[in-house]
């Protein structure tokens, strides 16, 4: 059962003003997860995901209703030190997508880590980042359940050094939230593909900032669109909490 304690923001500084909506109820719906995770699995993982008996018409109708909402479903995961990760459905006609942001009340603007839409950007989270968010158990967000947190953040994740533990954790989450009993082959396929960008390599810069080599990542300082150095550093600090 989802713990609906989401203190969803009236606005996210430096981002859009919404309107944001607390929709923890969506996280109990299998059709929500099927659409949410499908693009991250891709290819062979997608075939495992849906299976031969899956009702494609039900999936399509559900997704159409979700993206036609007037409000923006938003989910929040607290981090230590008062930081928060936000996952926001941007239900703007013609500009639909899911955005992944990190913010702290002392910041004048949230930092966009990744986005999943027609112009995918990311990844924004390494495996240690993901672990810190899903296992901290902090209240005050949409859910404290680590399985749900893992799946919510998965489309923003990419890490070529993800350990065997990642397969085990993702398998458990798929069994818990999507009721997929033979989840290990799917988890292995998803982690082999890792979304639209594929796995990236992470490194620690001389100043301690965590960066990656992803062509589409805001956390790759070699990219023209990367976050400036000071903002890369504060994102690293937030996710290390």
C-alpha positions as CSV (number, residue, x, y, z in Angstrom):
1,X,0.0,0.0,0.0
2,X,1.4,3.4,-1.0
3,X,2.1,5.8,1.9
4,X,0.3,9.0,0.7
5,X,2.3,11.6,2.6
6,X,3.4,13.6,-0.4
7,X,4.0,17.3,0.4
8,X,3.8,18.1,-3.3
9,X,5.1,21.6,-4.0
10,X,2.8,24.5,-5.1
11,X,5.7,25.3,-7.4
12,X,9.3,24.2,-8.1
13,X,11.6,27.2,-8.2
14,X,13.2,27.7,-11.6
15,X,10.9,25.1,-13.1
16,X,7.2,25.3,-14.1
17,X,4.4,26.3,-11.8
18,X,2.4,23.2,-12.6
19,X,-0.4,22.8,-11.6
20,X,1.1,19.9,-9.6
21,X,-1.1,17.1,-8.2
22,X,-0.6,14.6,-5.5
23,X,-1.3,11.2,-7.3
24,X,0.2,8.5,-5.1
25,X,-2.8,6.4,-6.1
26,X,-1.3,6.0,-9.6
27,X,1.5,4.0,-8.0
28,X,-0.9,1.2,-7.1
29,X,-1.9,0.7,-10.8
30,X,-0.1,-1.8,-13.0
31,X,-1.0,0.0,-16.2
32,X,0.7,3.1,-14.9
33,X,4.0,1.2,-14.4
34,X,3.7,-0.6,-17.7
35,X,3.7,2.7,-19.6
36,X,6.1,4.5,-17.2
37,X,8.9,1.9,-17.5
38,X,8.4,0.6,-21.1
39,X,10.7,3.1,-22.9
40,X,13.5,2.5,-20.3
41,X,13.4,-1.2,-21.0
42,X,13.3,-1.0,-24.8
43,X,13.8,-3.8,-27.4
44,X,13.8,-7.3,-26.0
45,X,13.0,-6.0,-22.5
46,X,9.9,-4.5,-23.9
47,X,8.7,-7.8,-25.3
48,X,9.3,-9.4,-21.9
49,X,7.6,-6.6,-20.2
50,X,4.3,-6.8,-22.1
51,X,4.1,-10.5,-22.9
52,X,1.9,-12.2,-25.5
53,X,-1.3,-11.9,-23.4
54,X,-1.0,-8.2,-22.7
55,X,-4.0,-6.0,-23.7
56,X,-2.4,-3.3,-25.7
57,X,-5.7,-1.5,-26.2
58,X,-6.0,-1.1,-22.4
59,X,-2.5,0.2,-22.2
60,X,-3.0,2.8,-24.9
61,X,-6.4,4.0,-23.5
62,X,-4.8,4.3,-20.0
63,X,-1.9,6.3,-21.3
64,X,-4.2,8.6,-23.3
65,X,-6.2,9.4,-20.2
66,X,-3.1,10.0,-18.2
67,X,-1.5,12.4,-20.6
68,X,-4.7,14.4,-21.2
69,X,-4.9,15.4,-17.5
70,X,-5.2,19.1,-16.8
71,X,-2.9,18.8,-13.8
72,X,0.6,17.4,-13.5
73,X,1.0,14.3,-11.4
74,X,4.1,14.8,-9.2
75,X,5.9,12.4,-6.9
76,X,8.5,13.4,-4.2
77,X,11.3,11.4,-2.6
78,X,13.0,13.1,0.4
79,X,16.8,12.9,0.8
80,X,18.9,13.6,3.9
81,X,19.7,17.2,4.7
82,X,16.3,18.5,3.5
83,X,16.9,17.8,-0.2
84,X,14.2,16.4,-2.4
85,X,13.9,14.5,-5.7
86,X,10.8,15.4,-7.7
87,X,9.3,13.3,-10.6
88,X,6.9,15.3,-12.6
89,X,4.5,14.4,-15.4
90,X,4.5,17.4,-17.7
91,X,1.1,17.0,-19.3
92,X,1.4,19.9,-21.8
93,X,-0.3,19.0,-25.1
94,X,2.5,18.6,-27.7
95,X,5.2,18.8,-25.0
96,X,4.4,15.8,-22.8
97,X,7.2,14.2,-20.8
98,X,8.5,13.2,-17.4
99,X,11.0,15.4,-15.6
100,X,13.4,14.5,-12.8
101,X,14.7,17.3,-10.5
102,X,16.5,17.8,-7.3
103,X,15.9,20.7,-5.0
104,X,16.6,22.2,-1.6
105,X,14.6,25.0,0.1
106,X,17.8,27.1,0.2
107,X,18.2,27.0,-3.6
108,X,16.7,29.6,-5.9
109,X,16.2,27.0,-8.6
110,X,15.8,23.2,-8.9
111,X,18.2,21.3,-11.0
112,X,16.9,19.2,-13.8
113,X,18.7,15.8,-13.8
114,X,16.9,14.0,-16.6
115,X,13.8,14.1,-18.8
116,X,12.0,11.4,-20.6
117,X,10.2,12.6,-23.7
118,X,10.8,13.0,-27.4
119,X,14.2,14.6,-26.6
120,X,15.4,12.4,-23.9
121,X,18.1,13.8,-21.6
122,X,20.1,11.9,-19.1
123,X,21.0,9.8,-17.2
124,X,21.2,11.8,-14.0
125,X,21.5,9.2,-11.3
126,X,24.2,6.6,-10.7
127,X,23.6,3.3,-8.8
128,X,24.9,4.8,-5.5
129,X,22.6,7.8,-6.0
130,X,19.7,5.5,-6.6
131,X,20.5,3.4,-3.5
132,X,20.7,6.5,-1.3
133,X,17.3,7.7,-2.4
134,X,15.4,4.4,-2.3
135,X,16.8,3.1,1.0
136,X,16.8,6.1,3.3
137,X,13.3,5.5,4.6
138,X,12.7,9.2,5.2
139,X,9.0,10.3,5.6
140,X,7.4,13.3,4.1
141,X,7.3,12.2,0.4
142,X,5.1,10.2,-1.8
143,X,6.3,6.8,-0.5
144,X,8.8,5.3,1.8
145,X,8.7,1.9,0.0
146,X,12.1,1.2,-1.6
147,X,10.6,-0.9,-4.4
148,X,8.4,2.0,-5.5
149,X,11.2,4.6,-5.2
150,X,13.5,2.4,-7.3
151,X,10.9,2.2,-10.1
152,X,10.1,5.9,-9.9
153,X,13.7,6.9,-10.4
154,X,14.8,4.2,-12.8
155,X,14.2,6.2,-16.0
156,X,16.7,8.8,-14.7
157,X,19.3,6.1,-13.9
158,X,22.3,4.9,-15.9
159,X,25.5,3.2,-14.7
160,X,27.8,0.8,-16.5
161,X,29.2,-0.3,-13.1
162,X,25.8,-1.3,-11.6
163,X,26.5,-4.5,-9.5
164,X,24.6,-7.8,-9.4
165,X,22.7,-6.3,-6.5
166,X,20.9,-4.1,-9.1
167,X,19.4,-7.1,-10.8
168,X,18.2,-8.5,-7.5
169,X,16.7,-5.2,-6.3
170,X,15.0,-4.5,-9.6
171,X,13.6,-8.0,-9.8
172,X,12.1,-7.6,-6.3
173,X,10.6,-4.3,-7.3
174,X,9.0,-5.7,-10.4
175,X,7.5,-8.5,-8.5
176,X,6.2,-6.2,-5.8
177,X,4.7,-3.4,-7.9
178,X,3.9,-5.1,-11.3
179,X,3.2,-8.6,-9.9
180,X,5.7,-10.1,-12.4
181,X,6.6,-13.4,-10.8
182,X,9.5,-14.4,-13.2
183,X,11.1,-11.0,-12.9
184,X,14.8,-11.8,-13.1
185,X,15.0,-12.1,-16.9
186,X,13.2,-8.8,-17.4
187,X,15.4,-7.1,-14.8
188,X,18.6,-8.4,-16.5
189,X,17.3,-7.2,-19.9
190,X,16.4,-3.8,-18.6
191,X,19.7,-3.3,-16.9
192,X,21.6,-4.4,-20.0
193,X,19.8,-1.8,-22.1
194,X,19.4,1.0,-19.5
195,X,17.0,3.2,-21.4
196,X,17.5,5.4,-24.4
197,X,21.1,6.4,-23.7
198,X,22.4,3.0,-22.5
199,X,24.9,2.6,-19.6
200,X,27.3,5.4,-18.8
201,X,30.6,5.5,-16.9
202,X,30.8,7.6,-13.7
203,X,33.9,9.2,-12.2
204,X,34.8,11.6,-9.4
205,X,36.4,14.8,-10.4
206,X,39.3,16.4,-8.4
207,X,36.9,18.6,-6.4
208,X,34.8,15.5,-5.5
209,X,32.0,16.2,-8.0
210,X,30.4,13.1,-9.5
211,X,30.2,13.2,-13.3
212,X,29.5,10.8,-16.2
213,X,30.4,10.5,-19.9
214,X,26.8,10.3,-21.2
215,X,26.2,12.1,-24.5
216,X,22.9,13.4,-23.3
217,X,23.6,14.0,-19.6
218,X,23.5,17.2,-17.8
219,X,26.1,15.7,-15.4
220,X,28.7,15.3,-18.2
221,X,30.8,18.5,-18.1
222,X,32.0,17.8,-21.6
223,X,28.5,18.5,-23.0
224,X,27.7,22.1,-24.1
225,X,24.4,21.9,-22.2
226,X,25.9,20.5,-19.0
227,X,25.2,22.1,-15.6
228,X,27.9,24.6,-14.7
229,X,30.6,23.4,-12.4
230,X,29.2,24.9,-9.2
231,X,25.8,23.4,-9.9
232,X,27.3,20.0,-10.7
233,X,29.0,20.1,-7.4
234,X,25.8,20.9,-5.4
235,X,23.9,18.2,-7.2
236,X,26.6,15.7,-6.2
237,X,26.4,16.9,-2.7
238,X,22.6,16.6,-2.6
239,X,22.6,13.1,-3.9
240,X,25.4,12.0,-1.6
241,X,23.5,12.9,1.5
